[in-house]
Amino acid sequence: MESIPLHSTVWHSARATYYAASDPRDAVGGACGYGDLVKAGYGMATVGLSEALFQRGQICGACFELRCVDDLRWCIPGTSYIVTATNFCAPNYGFTAEGGGRCNPPNKHFVLPIEAFEKIAIWKAGNMPVQYRRIKCRREGGVRFTIDGSGIFVSVLISNVGGAGDIVAVKIKGSRTGWLPMGRNWGQNWHINSDLRNQPLSFEVTNSDGLTLTSYNVAPKNWNFGQTFEGKQFEV
């Protein structure tokens, strides 16, 4: 599975389709685990990726710039749009990659909310040729840590990540522990089995650029499961 270079000026070829997100529930969920995308700060500027791009969830949170190409009838000329990877487009092996299995390997495919698709193409276009490149993410506020779990099982959703956008390693520290590595559960949900209750919590996150950001005492001693806390942010 190839990596997707960041900061590249080179555009790569892919295809894109859309879904009609008329139901508010369509903005909730996704394979990256962000939950309510509006509340998470991503809104409808989001995208689901085919297996060839998804990288088993490591790509979650990364930003892509898309533009429509090769069709003067449907492309909106001179436009591009920036979206965040928040979901997975599963393969459909009932079809071949060329005959209906749009998200089957080795296809590079983006599935956009219609609101995002219409920034670059007329909706009647359907399955459109596009070009894409990874770019740095610009976020407002700091990296967000949403703590969930029960007892000694601690799960942390990491969102609103600037810079590379995706996270490849996470450590957590209580006031009575050293730095403890967390494992990726799914998407950008990370977990650990450790009794961290009644301790202020610090986080160390590393992105795919190899940059590490440390946010000390993000959660106070009296934190509770279900709460979200904001730390520092990667520079862009």
MDAnalysis code that builds the backbone (N, CA, C; Angstrom):
import MDAnalysis as mda
import numpy as np

u = mda.Universe.empty(708, n_residues=236, atom_resindex=np.repeat(np.arange(236), 3), trajectory=True)
u.add_TopologyAttr("name", ["N", "CA", "C"] * 236)
u.add_TopologyAttr("resid", np.arange(1, 237))
u.add_TopologyAttr("resname", ["MET", "GLU", "SER", "ILE", "PRO", "LEU", "HIS", "SER", "THR", "VAL", "TRP", "HIS", "SER", "ALA", "ARG", "ALA", "THR", "TYR", "TYR", "ALA", "ALA", "SER", "ASP", "PRO", "ARG", "ASP", "ALA", "VAL", "GLY", "GLY", "ALA", "CYS", "GLY", "TYR", "GLY", "ASP", "LEU", "VAL", "LYS", "ALA", "GLY", "TYR", "GLY", "MET", "ALA", "THR", "VAL", "GLY", "LEU", "SER", "GLU", "ALA", "LEU", "PHE", "GLN", "ARG", "GLY", "GLN", "ILE", "CYS", "GLY", "ALA", "CYS", "PHE", "GLU", "LEU", "ARG", "CYS", "VAL", "ASP", "ASP", "LEU", "ARG", "TRP", "CYS", "ILE", "PRO", "GLY", "THR", "SER", "TYR", "ILE", "VAL", "THR", "ALA", "THR", "ASN", "PHE", "CYS", "ALA", "PRO", "ASN", "TYR", "GLY", "PHE", "THR", "ALA", "GLU", "GLY", "GLY", "GLY", "ARG", "CYS", "ASN", "PRO", "PRO", "ASN", "LYS", "HIS", "PHE", "VAL", "LEU", "PRO", "ILE", "GLU", "ALA", "PHE", "GLU", "LYS", "ILE", "ALA", "ILE", "TRP", "LYS", "ALA", "GLY", "ASN", "MET", "PRO", "VAL", "GLN", "TYR", "ARG", "ARG", "ILE", "LYS", "CYS", "ARG", "ARG", "GLU", "GLY", "GLY", "VAL", "ARG", "PHE", "THR", "ILE", "ASP", "GLY", "SER", "GLY", "ILE", "PHE", "VAL", "SER", "VAL", "LEU", "ILE", "SER", "ASN", "VAL", "GLY", "GLY", "ALA", "GLY", "ASP", "ILE", "VAL", "ALA", "VAL", "LYS", "ILE", "LYS", "GLY", "SER", "ARG", "THR", "GLY", "TRP", "LEU", "PRO", "MET", "GLY", "ARG", "ASN", "TRP", "GLY", "GLN", "ASN", "TRP", "HIS", "ILE", "ASN", "SER", "ASP", "LEU", "ARG", "ASN", "GLN", "PRO", "LEU", "SER", "PHE", "GLU", "VAL", "THR", "ASN", "SER", "ASP", "GLY", "LEU", "THR", "LEU", "THR", "SER", "TYR", "ASN", "VAL", "ALA", "PRO", "LYS", "ASN", "TRP", "ASN", "PHE", "GLY", "GLN", "THR", "PHE", "GLU", "GLY", "LYS", "GLN", "PHE", "GLU", "VAL"])
u.atoms.positions = np.array([
    [0.854, -1.189, 0.000],
    [0.000, 0.000, 0.000],
    [0.892, 1.242, 0.000],
    [0.785, 2.052, -1.026],
    [1.688, 3.187, -1.160],
    [1.302, 4.316, -0.210],
    [2.329, 5.048, 0.249],
    [2.055, 6.220, 1.069],
    [1.681, 7.386, 0.166],
    [1.013, 8.362, 0.759],
    [0.582, 9.525, -0.007],
    [1.437, 10.698, 0.429],
    [2.321, 11.194, -0.426],
    [3.255, 12.240, -0.002],
    [2.547, 13.530, 0.372],
    [3.080, 14.165, 1.414],
    [2.561, 15.454, 1.862],
    [3.460, 16.555, 1.316],
    [2.884, 17.740, 1.161],
    [3.605, 18.924, 0.677],
    [4.010, 18.801, -0.796],
    [3.485, 17.818, -1.517],
    [3.862, 17.653, -2.919],
    [3.079, 18.622, -3.796],
    [3.747, 19.138, -4.828],
    [3.047, 19.981, -5.798],
    [2.474, 19.138, -6.935],
    [2.764, 17.837, -6.902],
    [2.318, 16.936, -7.964],
    [0.871, 16.514, -7.713],
    [0.052, 16.601, -8.750],
    [-1.330, 16.133, -8.673],
    [-1.394, 14.688, -9.153],
    [-2.249, 13.887, -8.493],
    [-2.425, 12.480, -8.836],
    [-3.849, 12.246, -9.328],
    [-4.012, 11.249, -10.174],
    [-5.320, 10.973, -10.771],
    [-6.150, 10.036, -9.902],
    [-7.455, 10.285, -9.867],
    [-8.400, 9.440, -9.135],
    [-9.783, 9.694, -9.719],
    [-10.805, 9.161, -9.047],
    [-12.183, 9.457, -9.419],
    [-12.955, 9.798, -8.152],
    [-14.091, 10.470, -8.337],
    [-14.894, 10.887, -7.186],
    [-16.377, 10.748, -7.492],
    [-17.123, 10.340, -6.473],
    [-18.581, 10.334, -6.522],
    [-19.084, 11.072, -5.288],
    [-20.402, 11.162, -5.158],
    [-20.971, 11.875, -4.010],
    [-22.134, 11.090, -3.430],
    [-22.494, 11.468, -2.207],
    [-23.738, 10.978, -1.611],
    [-24.527, 12.191, -1.160],
    [-25.827, 12.065, -1.136],
    [-26.694, 13.178, -0.736],
    [-26.868, 13.147, 0.773],
    [-26.275, 14.105, 1.451],
    [-26.298, 14.128, 2.922],
    [-27.443, 14.986, 3.426],
    [-28.652, 14.662, 2.993],
    [-29.804, 15.455, 3.412],
    [-30.227, 15.138, 4.837],
    [-29.907, 13.925, 5.284],
    [-30.253, 13.514, 6.640],
    [-29.112, 13.907, 7.573],
    [-29.385, 14.646, 8.665],
    [-28.314, 15.044, 9.590],
    [-27.524, 13.866, 10.132],
    [-28.131, 12.688, 10.150],
    [-27.415, 11.525, 10.663],
    [-26.246, 11.140, 9.772],
    [-26.264, 11.592, 8.511],
    [-25.162, 11.291, 7.603],
    [-23.872, 11.988, 8.014],
    [-23.982, 12.984, 8.874],
    [-22.801, 13.711, 9.343],
    [-22.252, 13.118, 10.634],
    [-22.750, 11.934, 11.010],
    [-22.330, 11.292, 12.256],
    [-21.748, 9.921, 11.936],
    [-20.660, 9.580, 12.607],
    [-20.096, 8.251, 12.435],
    [-18.901, 8.267, 11.514],
    [-18.686, 7.162, 10.803],
    [-17.551, 7.061, 9.904],
    [-16.457, 6.186, 10.479],
    [-15.653, 5.629, 9.592],
    [-14.639, 4.658, 9.975],
    [-13.474, 5.263, 10.747],
    [-13.373, 6.583, 10.780],
    [-12.296, 7.227, 11.542],
    [-12.690, 7.479, 12.993],
    [-13.986, 7.334, 13.299],
    [-14.433, 7.440, 14.682],
    [-14.656, 8.837, 15.195],
    [-14.786, 9.830, 14.308],
    [-14.920, 11.207, 14.766],
    [-16.302, 11.526, 15.317],
    [-17.281, 10.666, 15.085],
    [-18.618, 10.937, 15.595],
    [-19.296, 12.038, 14.808],
    [-19.844, 13.010, 15.507],
    [-20.533, 14.134, 14.868],
    [-19.496, 15.019, 14.180],
    [-19.492, 15.008, 12.854],
    [-18.448, 15.716, 12.113],
    [-18.553, 17.223, 12.251],
    [-19.765, 17.721, 12.438],
    [-19.941, 19.161, 12.642],
    [-19.361, 19.556, 13.995],
    [-19.704, 18.782, 15.027],
    [-19.196, 19.072, 16.370],
    [-17.677, 18.903, 16.426],
    [-17.162, 17.968, 15.642],
    [-15.714, 17.737, 15.619],
    [-14.963, 18.819, 14.854],
    [-15.704, 19.700, 14.174],
    [-15.078, 20.822, 13.488],
    [-14.827, 20.610, 12.009],
    [-15.255, 19.455, 11.465],
    [-14.979, 19.164, 10.064],
    [-16.123, 19.565, 9.141],
    [-17.328, 19.663, 9.667],
    [-18.472, 20.038, 8.847],
    [-18.695, 19.039, 7.725],
    [-19.052, 19.546, 6.542],
    [-19.275, 18.673, 5.390],
    [-18.080, 18.663, 4.439],
    [-16.986, 19.299, 4.818],
    [-15.766, 19.280, 3.993],
    [-14.970, 18.019, 4.313],
    [-15.611, 16.869, 4.048],
    [-15.053, 15.581, 4.439],
    [-15.075, 14.629, 3.249],
    [-14.418, 13.481, 3.422],
    [-14.356, 12.527, 2.316],
    [-14.136, 11.117, 2.850],
    [-14.746, 10.145, 2.160],
    [-14.445, 8.743, 2.383],
    [-13.471, 8.267, 1.322],
    [-12.541, 7.417, 1.709],
    [-11.466, 6.992, 0.809],
    [-11.552, 5.502, 0.506],
    [-11.184, 5.143, -0.700],
    [-11.110, 3.732, -1.066],
    [-9.928, 3.076, -0.361],
    [-9.907, 1.741, -0.404],
    [-8.879, 0.981, 0.299],
    [-7.472, 1.374, -0.140],
    [-7.307, 1.727, -1.399],
    [-5.986, 2.095, -1.917],
    [-5.442, 3.369, -1.282],
    [-6.319, 4.167, -0.674],
    [-5.916, 5.433, -0.058],
    [-6.036, 5.425, 1.464],
    [-6.869, 4.548, 2.012],
    [-7.268, 4.641, 3.424],
    [-6.180, 4.237, 4.406],
    [-5.282, 3.359, 3.999],
    [-4.140, 2.941, 4.828],
    [-4.571, 2.402, 6.187],
    [-5.643, 1.607, 6.192],
    [-6.163, 0.978, 7.414],
    [-6.476, 2.000, 8.511],
    [-6.802, 3.200, 8.110],
    [-7.225, 4.210, 9.073],
    [-6.149, 5.181, 9.492],
    [-4.885, 4.905, 9.158],
    [-3.829, 5.838, 9.555],
    [-4.014, 7.198, 8.896],
    [-4.617, 7.224, 7.711],
    [-4.774, 8.469, 6.956],
    [-5.858, 9.369, 7.546],
    [-6.643, 8.853, 8.492],
    [-7.736, 9.641, 9.076],
    [-7.232, 10.985, 9.600],
    [-7.909, 12.051, 9.212],
    [-7.530, 13.390, 9.646],
    [-6.677, 14.139, 8.650],
    [-6.149, 13.434, 7.639],
    [-5.330, 14.094, 6.621],
    [-6.199, 14.945, 5.700],
    [-5.585, 15.947, 5.084],
    [-6.311, 16.865, 4.203],
    [-5.893, 16.660, 2.749],
    [-6.879, 16.712, 1.883],
    [-6.656, 16.566, 0.449],
    [-7.263, 17.748, -0.289],
    [-6.554, 18.205, -1.302],
    [-7.107, 19.196, -2.217],
    [-7.526, 18.461, -3.485],
    [-8.782, 18.647, -3.890],
    [-9.330, 17.973, -5.067],
    [-9.705, 18.984, -6.131],
    [-9.549, 18.585, -7.382],
    [-10.051, 19.402, -8.481],
    [-10.584, 18.479, -9.578],
    [-11.606, 18.934, -10.243],
    [-12.245, 18.192, -11.325],
    [-11.439, 18.392, -12.614],
    [-11.310, 17.337, -13.403],
    [-10.525, 17.432, -14.643],
    [-11.220, 16.685, -15.781],
    [-10.818, 17.003, -16.989],
    [-11.127, 16.219, -18.195],
    [-12.581, 16.241, -18.637],
    [-13.406, 17.123, -18.098],
    [-14.797, 17.150, -18.544],
    [-15.323, 18.577, -18.501],
    [-15.299, 19.248, -19.631],
    [-15.713, 20.651, -19.695],
    [-17.199, 20.822, -19.430],
    [-17.984, 19.759, -19.630],
    [-19.430, 19.874, -19.391],
    [-19.746, 20.025, -17.908],
    [-19.039, 19.269, -17.069],
    [-19.443, 19.170, -15.672],
    [-18.472, 19.824, -14.691],
    [-17.221, 19.974, -15.053],
    [-16.263, 20.592, -14.128],
    [-16.559, 22.078, -13.954],
    [-16.357, 22.560, -12.737],
    [-16.409, 23.998, -12.482],
    [-14.980, 24.509, -12.639],
    [-14.686, 25.224, -13.722],
    [-13.294, 25.569, -14.044],
    [-12.651, 26.464, -12.991],
    [-11.360, 26.219, -12.780],
    [-10.577, 27.065, -11.892],
    [-10.832, 26.863, -10.421],
    [-11.517, 25.778, -10.057],
    [-11.842, 25.561, -8.651],
    [-11.124, 24.334, -8.101],
    [-10.899, 24.358, -6.811],
    [-10.449, 23.178, -6.072],
    [-11.092, 23.258, -4.693],
    [-11.053, 22.152, -3.961],
    [-11.717, 22.129, -2.657],
    [-10.910, 21.253, -1.718],
    [-10.816, 21.673, -0.454],
    [-10.032, 20.950, 0.544],
    [-10.974, 20.164, 1.450],
    [-10.687, 18.872, 1.612],
    [-11.507, 17.994, 2.441],
    [-10.616, 17.220, 3.408],
    [-11.238, 16.728, 4.477],
    [-10.542, 15.924, 5.480],
    [-10.992, 14.475, 5.379],
    [-10.050, 13.547, 5.470],
    [-10.374, 12.117, 5.444],
    [-11.047, 11.716, 6.751],
    [-12.313, 11.288, 6.658],
    [-13.064, 10.907, 7.859],
    [-13.736, 9.550, 7.743],
    [-13.664, 8.909, 6.576],
    [-14.428, 7.677, 6.398],
    [-13.746, 6.761, 5.387],
    [-14.268, 5.548, 5.311],
    [-13.740, 4.503, 4.439],
    [-14.818, 4.091, 3.449],
    [-14.453, 3.989, 2.185],
    [-15.356, 3.457, 1.167],
    [-14.992, 1.991, 0.958],
    [-15.846, 1.094, 1.434],
    [-15.531, -0.335, 1.417],
    [-15.596, -0.909, 0.006],
    [-14.746, -1.877, -0.289],
    [-14.813, -2.541, -1.592],
    [-16.122, -3.302, -1.751],
    [-16.538, -3.485, -2.979],
    [-17.692, -4.318, -3.304],
    [-17.222, -5.369, -4.297],
    [-16.872, -6.539, -3.765],
    [-16.270, -7.560, -4.617],
    [-17.293, -8.316, -5.453],
    [-18.559, -7.885, -5.377],
    [-19.553, -8.398, -6.303],
    [-19.374, -7.818, -7.691],
    [-18.535, -6.798, -7.785],
    [-18.235, -6.161, -9.067],
    [-16.725, -6.126, -9.258],
    [-16.304, -6.013, -10.491],
    [-14.884, -5.801, -10.762],
    [-14.541, -4.339, -10.501],
    [-13.252, -4.064, -10.386],
    [-12.810, -2.685, -10.155],
    [-13.206, -1.779, -11.308],
    [-13.337, -2.354, -12.496],
    [-13.691, -1.552, -13.670],
    [-15.199, -1.539, -13.919],
    [-15.933, -2.439, -13.254],
    [-17.338, -2.606, -13.599],
    [-18.313, -2.363, -12.473],
    [-18.077, -1.365, -11.652],
    [-19.021, -1.043, -10.588],
    [-18.422, -1.044, -9.199],
    [-17.289, -1.733, -9.033],
    [-16.624, -1.730, -7.726],
    [-15.708, -0.529, -7.602],
    [-16.312, 0.635, -7.496],
    [-15.543, 1.882, -7.563],
    [-14.461, 1.980, -6.499],
    [-14.722, 1.402, -5.336],
    [-13.740, 1.504, -4.249],
    [-12.894, 0.244, -4.111],
    [-13.000, -0.659, -5.080],
    [-12.170, -1.864, -5.062],
    [-10.720, -1.525, -5.389],
    [-9.759, -2.236, -4.771],
    [-8.372, -2.073, -5.193],
    [-8.236, -2.430, -6.666],
    [-7.382, -1.756, -7.418],
    [-6.459, -0.695, -6.973],
    [-7.020, 0.713, -7.167],
    [-8.337, 0.840, -7.305],
    [-8.920, 2.150, -7.605],
    [-8.656, 3.165, -6.503],
    [-8.293, 4.354, -6.904],
    [-8.190, 5.486, -5.979],
    [-9.463, 6.304, -6.138],
    [-10.289, 6.260, -5.098],
    [-11.632, 6.825, -5.223],
    [-11.976, 7.641, -3.982],
    [-12.628, 8.781, -4.215],
    [-13.089, 9.673, -3.153],
    [-14.615, 9.725, -3.177],
    [-15.233, 9.598, -2.011],
    [-16.689, 9.725, -1.896],
    [-16.986, 10.952, -1.038],
    [-17.632, 11.943, -1.651],
    [-17.834, 13.248, -1.026],
    [-19.304, 13.480, -0.695],
    [-19.589, 14.253, 0.355],
    [-20.948, 14.778, 0.504],
    [-21.262, 15.644, -0.713],
    [-22.506, 15.664, -1.137],
    [-22.844, 16.429, -2.335],
    [-22.468, 17.899, -2.179],
    [-22.527, 18.411, -0.929],
    [-22.158, 19.812, -0.704],
    [-20.704, 20.074, -1.081],
    [-19.838, 19.095, -0.837],
    [-18.424, 19.239, -1.202],
    [-18.213, 18.984, -2.694],
    [-18.887, 17.968, -3.227],
    [-18.753, 17.629, -4.648],
    [-19.111, 18.817, -5.528],
    [-20.166, 19.544, -5.138],
    [-20.638, 20.659, -5.960],
    [-19.720, 21.878, -5.905],
    [-18.679, 21.821, -5.094],
    [-17.674, 22.891, -5.116],
    [-16.769, 22.779, -6.347],
    [-16.682, 21.562, -6.916],
    [-15.757, 21.363, -8.035],
    [-16.441, 20.863, -9.308],
    [-17.682, 20.343, -9.188],
    [-18.348, 19.785, -10.370],
    [-19.862, 19.886, -10.225],
    [-20.559, 19.841, -11.348],
    [-22.015, 19.798, -11.363],
    [-22.462, 18.411, -10.911],
    [-23.489, 18.330, -10.073],
    [-23.872, 17.054, -9.472],
    [-24.249, 15.994, -10.501],
    [-24.715, 16.398, -11.669],
    [-25.114, 15.431, -12.694],
    [-23.925, 14.626, -13.224],
    [-22.732, 15.080, -12.913],
    [-21.538, 14.402, -13.426],
    [-21.437, 12.971, -12.918],
    [-21.872, 12.723, -11.686],
    [-21.793, 11.370, -11.138],
    [-20.374, 10.972, -10.803],
    [-19.855, 9.977, -11.511],
    [-18.519, 9.442, -11.258],
    [-17.501, 10.218, -12.089],
    [-16.807, 11.153, -11.432],
    [-15.969, 12.123, -12.146],
    [-14.482, 11.825, -12.018],
    [-13.709, 12.030, -13.104],
    [-12.257, 12.037, -12.953],
    [-11.820, 13.288, -12.191],
    [-10.931, 13.099, -11.227],
    [-10.415, 14.218, -10.437],
    [-8.908, 14.065, -10.300],
    [-8.289, 15.122, -9.825],
    [-6.904, 15.068, -9.393],
    [-6.853, 15.462, -7.926],
    [-5.867, 14.900, -7.208],
    [-5.757, 15.182, -5.772],
    [-4.295, 15.335, -5.377],
    [-4.106, 16.017, -4.265],
    [-2.802, 16.066, -3.619],
    [-3.022, 16.285, -2.132],
    [-2.115, 15.763, -1.330],
    [-2.186, 15.994, 0.118],
    [-1.604, 17.357, 0.440],
    [-2.261, 18.051, 1.355],
    [-1.775, 19.353, 1.790],
    [-1.829, 19.416, 3.310],
    [-1.196, 20.429, 3.870],
    [-1.268, 20.621, 5.313],
    [-2.672, 21.057, 5.725],
    [-3.076, 20.593, 6.892],
    [-4.388, 20.958, 7.436],
    [-4.261, 22.211, 8.294],
    [-5.176, 23.118, 8.096],
    [-5.248, 24.315, 8.936],
    [-6.468, 24.190, 9.840],
    [-6.254, 24.208, 11.143],
    [-7.333, 24.022, 12.108],
    [-7.417, 25.216, 13.052],
    [-8.599, 25.455, 13.544],
    [-8.791, 26.473, 14.572],
    [-8.723, 25.809, 15.938],
    [-8.000, 26.440, 16.859],
    [-7.864, 25.872, 18.190],
    [-6.847, 24.753, 18.217],
    [-6.786, 24.061, 19.353],
    [-5.787, 23.029, 19.539],
    [-6.277, 21.641, 19.182],
    [-5.360, 20.679, 19.270],
    [-5.719, 19.273, 19.095],
    [-6.686, 18.885, 20.207],
    [-7.732, 18.123, 19.849],
    [-8.759, 17.745, 20.822],
    [-8.601, 16.284, 21.230],
    [-8.769, 16.046, 22.521],
    [-8.668, 14.710, 23.091],
    [-9.995, 14.385, 23.771],
    [-10.735, 13.435, 23.224],
    [-12.007, 13.011, 23.806],
    [-11.782, 11.680, 24.508],
    [-11.980, 11.677, 25.819],
    [-11.665, 10.510, 26.637],
    [-12.921, 9.680, 26.862],
    [-12.813, 8.402, 26.555],
    [-13.929, 7.483, 26.765],
    [-13.388, 6.216, 27.411],
    [-14.288, 5.284, 27.695],
    [-13.869, 4.030, 28.288],
    [-14.613, 3.733, 29.569],
    [-14.005, 2.887, 30.393],
    [-14.604, 2.500, 31.670],
    [-13.529, 1.864, 32.532],
    [-13.465, 2.272, 33.792],
    [-12.489, 1.687, 34.695],
    [-11.072, 1.941, 34.223],
    [-10.317, 0.841, 34.056],
    [-8.923, 0.998, 33.640],
    [-8.774, 0.997, 32.115],
    [-9.880, 0.783, 31.386],
    [-9.807, 0.857, 29.926],
    [-10.045, 2.298, 29.503],
    [-9.044, 2.888, 28.878],
    [-9.122, 4.287, 28.462],
    [-8.989, 4.362, 26.945],
    [-9.968, 4.996, 26.313],
    [-9.954, 5.213, 24.867],
    [-9.941, 6.713, 24.609],
    [-9.079, 7.158, 23.720],
    [-8.950, 8.587, 23.431],
    [-9.102, 8.807, 21.928],
    [-10.097, 9.619, 21.559],
    [-10.266, 10.043, 20.172],
    [-9.489, 11.339, 19.982],
    [-8.620, 11.364, 18.980],
    [-7.799, 12.543, 18.706],
    [-8.302, 13.194, 17.427],
    [-8.680, 14.456, 17.521],
    [-9.280, 15.151, 16.377],
    [-8.752, 16.580, 16.291],
    [-9.152, 17.262, 15.227],
    [-8.767, 18.660, 14.996],
    [-7.246, 18.829, 14.952],
    [-6.599, 17.931, 14.231],
    [-5.136, 17.920, 14.164],
    [-4.674, 18.733, 12.956],
    [-3.856, 19.737, 13.192],
    [-3.306, 20.545, 12.119],
    [-2.056, 19.920, 11.528],
    [-1.468, 20.593, 10.544],
    [-0.255, 20.085, 9.913],
    [-0.553, 18.876, 9.050],
    [0.154, 17.782, 9.285],
    [-0.059, 16.565, 8.499],
    [-1.477, 16.031, 8.660],
    [-2.078, 16.268, 9.834],
    [-3.465, 15.881, 10.064],
    [-3.649, 14.495, 10.619],
    [-2.792, 13.560, 10.218],
    [-2.920, 12.185, 10.695],
    [-1.912, 11.919, 11.804],
    [-2.264, 10.990, 12.685],
    [-1.440, 10.662, 13.842],
    [-0.963, 9.221, 13.722],
    [0.325, 8.997, 13.979],
    [0.888, 7.650, 13.846],
    [1.313, 7.051, 15.182],
    [1.422, 7.861, 16.239],
    [1.810, 7.338, 17.549],
    [1.291, 8.271, 18.639],
    [0.884, 7.668, 19.758],
    [0.338, 8.436, 20.882],
    [0.886, 7.873, 22.189],
    [1.243, 8.756, 23.099],
    [1.585, 8.374, 24.466],
    [0.737, 9.196, 25.427],
    [0.448, 8.601, 26.576],
    [-0.342, 9.272, 27.607],
    [0.423, 9.194, 28.919],
    [0.250, 10.200, 29.761],
    [0.969, 10.242, 31.039],
    [0.057, 10.775, 32.124],
    [-0.036, 10.044, 33.215],
    [-0.705, 10.541, 34.404],
    [0.316, 11.120, 35.365],
    [-0.158, 11.736, 36.419],
    [0.777, 12.320, 37.390],
    [1.515, 11.247, 38.179],
    [1.006, 10.013, 38.146],
    [1.650, 8.922, 38.879],
    [2.260, 7.876, 37.945],
    [2.388, 8.227, 36.668],
    [2.973, 7.280, 35.711],
    [4.023, 7.987, 34.866],
    [4.801, 7.190, 34.158],
    [5.639, 7.739, 33.108],
    [4.834, 7.818, 31.824],
    [5.520, 8.028, 30.707],
    [4.841, 8.056, 29.412],
    [4.501, 6.633, 28.988],
    [3.230, 6.388, 28.683],
    [2.734, 5.065, 28.329],
    [2.268, 5.064, 26.874],
    [2.781, 4.164, 26.036],
    [2.327, 4.120, 24.639],
    [0.896, 3.601, 24.541],
    [0.115, 4.205, 23.662],
    [-1.247, 3.764, 23.401],
    [-1.280, 3.023, 22.065],
    [-2.233, 2.116, 21.918],
    [-2.402, 1.387, 20.668],
    [-3.556, 1.952, 19.864],
    [-3.435, 1.880, 18.546],
    [-4.537, 2.326, 17.701],
    [-5.655, 1.289, 17.771],
    [-6.829, 1.735, 18.173],
    [-7.989, 0.858, 18.219],
    [-8.629, 0.800, 16.839],
    [-9.080, 1.943, 16.349],
    [-9.578, 2.068, 14.974],
    [-9.606, 3.550, 14.637],
    [-9.358, 3.854, 13.362],
    [-9.341, 5.259, 12.956],
    [-8.348, 6.049, 13.782],
    [-8.828, 7.132, 14.403],
    [-7.978, 7.907, 15.312],
    [-8.425, 7.737, 16.762],
    [-8.942, 6.546, 17.081],
    [-9.218, 6.155, 18.462],
    [-8.050, 5.326, 18.975],
    [-7.489, 5.746, 20.079],
    [-6.333, 5.088, 20.673],
    [-6.703, 4.603, 22.073],
    [-6.116, 3.479, 22.506],
    [-6.550, 2.907, 23.779],
    [-5.361, 2.405, 24.596],
    [-5.654, 2.216, 25.887],
    [-4.677, 1.654, 26.815],
    [-5.429, 1.066, 28.000],
    [-4.874, 0.025, 28.596],
    [-5.388, -0.518, 29.850],
    [-4.458, -0.069, 30.970],
    [-4.886, 0.942, 31.700],
    [-4.086, 1.486, 32.797],
    [-4.991, 2.331, 33.679],
    [-4.800, 2.252, 34.965],
    [-5.637, 3.032, 35.884],
    [-5.108, 4.467, 35.942],
    [-5.753, 5.341, 35.184],
    [-5.339, 6.741, 35.110],
    [-6.344, 7.670, 35.774],
    [-7.250, 7.091, 36.539],
    [-8.273, 7.896, 37.201],
    [-7.655, 8.763, 38.295],
    [-8.280, 9.926, 38.504],
    [-7.858, 10.869, 39.550],
    [-6.419, 11.349, 39.363],
    [-6.035, 11.518, 38.104],
    [-4.726, 12.073, 37.775],
    [-4.882, 13.050, 36.616],
    [-4.180, 14.181, 36.629],
    [-4.141, 15.013, 35.420],
    [-3.438, 14.239, 34.310],
    [-3.908, 14.422, 33.077],
    [-3.388, 13.645, 31.955],
    [-2.670, 14.531, 30.945],
    [-1.530, 14.056, 30.483],
    [-0.762, 14.716, 29.424],
    [-0.702, 13.783, 28.219],
    [-0.527, 14.372, 27.027],
    [-0.499, 13.582, 25.800],
    [0.696, 13.975, 24.933],
    [1.264, 12.968, 24.291],
    [2.328, 13.171, 23.308],
    [1.880, 12.500, 22.013],
    [1.707, 13.284, 20.955],
    [1.229, 12.733, 19.681],
    [2.259, 13.008, 18.588],
    [2.441, 12.022, 17.727],
    [3.392, 12.126, 16.624],
    [2.645, 11.975, 15.311],
    [2.903, 12.890, 14.370],
    [2.203, 12.819, 13.085],
    [3.064, 12.124, 12.036],
    [2.507, 11.962, 10.832],
    [3.218, 11.226, 9.787],
    [4.416, 11.992, 9.237],
    [4.546, 13.268, 9.588],
    [5.747, 14.030, 9.251],
    [6.901, 13.716, 10.196],
    [6.600, 12.976, 11.276],
    [7.607, 12.687, 12.280],
    [7.718, 13.750, 13.351],
    [6.809, 14.718, 13.348],
    [6.816, 15.775, 14.358],
    [6.018, 15.337, 15.580],
    [6.531, 15.653, 16.758],
    [5.878, 15.277, 18.009],
    [5.420, 16.516, 18.754],
    [4.193, 16.468, 19.251],
    [3.582, 17.573, 19.982],
    [3.229, 17.077, 21.375],
    [3.685, 17.782, 22.389],
    [3.408, 17.396, 23.773],
    [2.521, 18.436, 24.436],
    [1.406, 17.970, 24.985],
    [0.462, 18.841, 25.696],
    [0.373, 18.346, 27.133],
    [0.894, 19.145, 28.052],
    [0.939, 18.738, 29.453],
    [-0.343, 19.110, 30.192],
    [-0.761, 18.190, 31.079],
    [-1.895, 18.433, 31.984],
    [-3.123, 18.961, 31.240],
    [-3.422, 18.333, 30.105],
    [-4.578, 18.729, 29.298],
    [-5.871, 18.467, 30.055],
    [-5.972, 17.285, 30.648],
    [-7.156, 16.934, 31.438],
    [-6.837, 17.110, 32.916],
    [-7.694, 17.776, 33.679],
    [-7.434, 17.973, 35.104],
    [-7.607, 16.674, 35.886],
    [-7.248, 16.710, 37.135],
    [-7.317, 15.524, 37.993],
    [-8.719, 14.935, 38.049],
    [-9.730, 15.787, 38.001],
    [-11.116, 15.318, 38.151],
    [-11.807, 15.068, 36.810],
    [-11.067, 14.716, 35.770],
    [-11.668, 14.442, 34.462],
    [-12.623, 13.262, 34.553],
    [-13.559, 13.222, 33.609],
    [-14.523, 12.123, 33.532],
    [-14.586, 11.581, 32.113],
    [-14.965, 10.325, 31.991],
    [-15.179, 9.741, 30.674],
    [-16.271, 10.514, 29.944],
    [-16.056, 10.723, 28.645],
    [-17.018, 11.466, 27.837],
    [-16.645, 12.922, 27.641],
    [-15.613, 13.391, 28.344],
    [-15.213, 14.791, 28.224],
    [-14.168, 14.973, 27.118],
    [-14.143, 16.185, 26.562],
    [-13.168, 16.560, 25.534],
    [-12.302, 17.698, 26.048],
    [-11.004, 17.581, 25.828],
    [-10.063, 18.603, 26.268],
    [-9.197, 19.033, 25.085],
    [-8.723, 20.266, 25.143],
    [-7.955, 20.828, 24.034],
    [-6.511, 21.061, 24.445],
    [-5.588, 20.603, 23.597],
    [-4.172, 20.775, 23.868],
    [-3.529, 21.766, 22.918],
    [-2.229, 21.618, 22.718],
    [-1.500, 22.468, 21.783],
    [-1.837, 22.071, 20.347],
    [-1.283, 22.811, 19.378],
    [-1.553, 22.531, 17.972],
    [-0.241, 22.516, 17.190],
    [-0.172, 21.664, 16.175],
    [0.981, 21.654, 15.275],
    [1.021, 22.953, 14.476],
    [2.208, 23.475, 14.276],
    [2.353, 24.678, 13.466],
    [2.195, 24.332, 11.992],
    [1.610, 25.244, 11.246],
    [1.416, 25.045, 9.809],
    [2.238, 26.085, 9.052],
])
